[in-house]
């Protein structure tokens, strides 16, 4: 049960980061766009597989803050 709650919380944090990303006006030539894309793909796949970790979610946050 605890694992399901943890996965739900991490998933909600990812959704917040995605909404924040979508609100920003990020151009394709942004230097950190590739980093965001790769980190997001890994985190999104982990979310689908219910294998998110706090470290993955933190990587998404860090990439978002660089944009």
C-alpha positions, 0 to 999 in steps of 0.5 A: 500500500505504501508503495502505491501512495509513494508512486502516486505522490511522485507522479503528481510531482511530475505532473506539476513539473510538466505543467510548469514546463508547458507554461514556459516559452521554451524554444527548440534552440534552448541549450537545456532542451535536450537535457529536459527531453531525455530526463522527461522521457526516462521519468515518463516511462518510469511513471508508466511502469510504476517504478518512479524514484525520488531521484528521477523526479528530482532530475526532472526538477533540476532540468526544469530549473535549468530551462 
